[in-house]
């Protein structure tokens, strides 16, 4: 019984990995000049079964300035770059349907002038049975553009720990599978032995009855 529960846990772990839901992960905040950078923006619906439609707007406030510039608008399937400084350098990397939950954009060939605050605004309309609900979500990303990528010690340690955890989990799963295989094999061997003993006992009984009849 314990072994079957272990197998069920292993199966659920694999299913969870294959069918993960929406998760609101913060955007990275450091870009390297001359390279591309993904500005992340995720807003998950609280109820997946409710249909919705959303639009996404990105605004940019350069370092040292006080006002935002409207640089990008997405209304499926149309993506529009609205500021000449980003002309032909912004690419939609979010959800490619009307029910947007990921509003990410990709900046090609980042420059130092793009250091500053980016604001992602998701305007969502939820189509409920009795009425339509309008929801506005704003997420800010403080972007720093550097000449060479910096890797903090905490980031390196976190990455190492992640790989160690993955290896440990894999070894644990392999150990569980081997243990369960041995337990199941032992159960089948015991069951076959019991069947053989019962068959032998029945045969002896039949032979004994036959001798008495004669």
Secondary structure, DSSP 4 states (H G I P E B T S, - for coil): -HHHHHHHHHHHHHHHHHT-----PPPP-EEETTS-EEE--B---S-TTS-EEEEEEEEEEETT--S-EEEEEEETTEEEE--GGGTTTEEE-S-SSSS--B--EEESS--GGG-EEEEEEEEEEEE-SS-EEEEEEEEEEEEEEESS----HHHHHHHHHHHHHHHHHHHHHHHHHHHHHHHHHHHHHHHHHHHHHHHHHHHHHHHHHHHHH-
